[in-house]
């Protein structure tokens, strides 16, 4: 690791101020991707500005079906939050399968969505839940937040403060883990918001990063069953290819995971 | 046997320090004035070094020296050797290219070391290493054996035309061809044995100390054989004469073969410590460095065919193998695809005619050498895949085809050098079939089908050769070393015992198992016994630990030394007790005259040996004996593994439903430790079969260079193993031990693949059977239909 300065931001304004003052600063929100990258000397920010100690940044609030999750909430706290479990158990289940216990106790939802790793789990949930991403400057819908692999609409100095969404009627997440890293090689979040509004978020599979499978959404809106998506096509041209999965295999996994998620949600 | 003697499940003495974090590994050792090394490594798989500019790097803080390959060879440091000479079938010696510990003119794989940087801190060394500016002319690289032998392939070493190191054969080709001409049935198949990165838990490390006043070196290093390391460092690399070089392999966290070899880093750190005039140089690989510098394993591409007569008896076996040895010939690389592989191609079967041709090939990849099993897993995979595929093609049960062809009488001379001395292959097969409820498999298959799953069962009847010996025989086959072992038993005046052994424990539990021999012999508690190993200043010489040899060879040396100690102790006792030597019995820490109540305590005899007040006429004082043991033959562990799997056709995911191991390791000293070795070996074998794969792209970049992409087996990937053992004693050593360290890794891959191919209904499956490969195999079959 190259030399770096570390400081804890007191509040949102302080964080933005510190970032402005830094040569080449980076926000830290758990650091489950950034720190290993720095250890391998592949990233060298001059300053690390830790957001996780800002007051109430890790709060989770559930009022009836309205959910707000602070950006510094760890995967572990999302996985085990009693009120959240009642209204949106599928998100708790998703969080409970991220990484290992160490990662779940350090990694945060804000860090995950801001990094937008194409194999991360949360971004698919944000799309399917039609979440709003609250930053220190504005509110932006998930649909406009994720813009490509490792890319978001966050501007310089901007960071995620919280995510908000209304819990769906039913939902589920199914992922096929990469055998080596156990990141999602295809992860599908299906959320039925009622009245024919179904959203499907797909992670781990596409060259464009997380995306909504709109033909599946349409099919499920009419008939919320695994059979309904049997004829949906997953375009192999869009799929990622690596030593673990060819494009046709990944496309197959997207379909299989989507069916699995629908079955789970319909239970 | 007693509570702690031979056959007892004694808990491991060494685990207290290992489990409490008190182990002392090479990287834990620190000395005053210690500097750190970082290596400048090639980012290219094949390139000419045009210029190395160290100006900026040399001026960086803390830098004590930056040295390159020309300086190394200029100081007379010798090229890295290969310790086993193999001749091609035309009689010519192998075409070995030069390997300098730091590259001089060319780099030949990604990770090839170009320069060493020594600095006061690790961070300084790494920063300066990044600042060393190497100007390369990038050359075309080749990574696969089939590409490397082509006429258009880049020439990696001038010595090896078409990158062929040797073109070797074993067996009678004409007789084998005749068997095929007369065969009732012939079965053919292509078999690929995937490439593996060894991944011991502790990465390699070296701490090289130089004492200028004494002109003496001390090397702490992660070695499975510190004496061999000292010999080679001294005799071939001219680092220092043996009396001026002490090599210590302290606690070592796993080896699996990768820590047999003497690598560039150890050589360079020793040389550079003296050259930079620093007290010591420490280097420890990080995991990324380990992936591109530890010798890889396997990587064979073979075609094979088997001839059968009308009664399904095997009449001939013909094999053609291309073995990838990487960019340079590592220490024992030449022997792995020849004498450790092709000599086992008879398997457990009576095959009258065998011919194998092996070409060893240079490629622009990490050097390939012995890895748990070394050659024997490749042989076992080939034969056992062949037997199962043949059974399916001939329409007979795989178990019956094996039984029809088992070697039944011993000794059995195979057509490929090995002479099997003992075994009972049918017993292991019966045991494994009974334990796996093989008879009712079809019922289970139907049940899986109802759930939309594919179920399969597969077996492998492996045989391997351990305790490579005798020395004269392996010498005649080209080995540069003898493969005996030594031991010294020192009985202290108070009756406690130190055993100095040339074997080296890097996880095997020698400190417990070896002590059980002494406990068994004299009835001493294990707390009174110390096993000393891994230090050339303490142990006179030894050959180290690999090839499952420490039991069969290392413990045999201890037994021989114990015989001498017992004889002398009895002589002393007879004299002190005024009895006849033949009437003396040593038991439970007491020395008694049989049939009387006359006795002395063990420590009274020991003290008597050292006070020397009352010894027999002419006897030297003391109670300390040494022995060298050179076995009469290899040992032949064998067994039967049965694996049952369920495949999800939607995703290609395979779950192992049960895995049964029925082994014959000869005499077992500590069943708990043996079972642990089997569990570990099976897990590594399952890892090779289903998960692990070292993959290069066409430019020679290792794509699977971290745990993000290299899939190691984890606890939830393997089932609860059902293991059992029979004991057909080896006639080749006094204890009847055969060895158990590698069996799992040798026998498991074919059992797993035979099970999965049974589930998917055809043979066209590439190892590792990852979900992707299984799904592709299933869908290929569907497309073909």
Interface residues (C-beta under 8 A of the other chain):
Chain A: X1 X2 X40 X41 X176 X179 X180 X181 X183 X242 X243 X244 X245 X246 X249 X252 X253 X256
Chain B: X123 X126 X127 X130 X288 X650 X651 X652 X691 X693 X695 X703 X704 X707 X708 X709 X710 X711 X712 X770 X771 X772 X775 X776
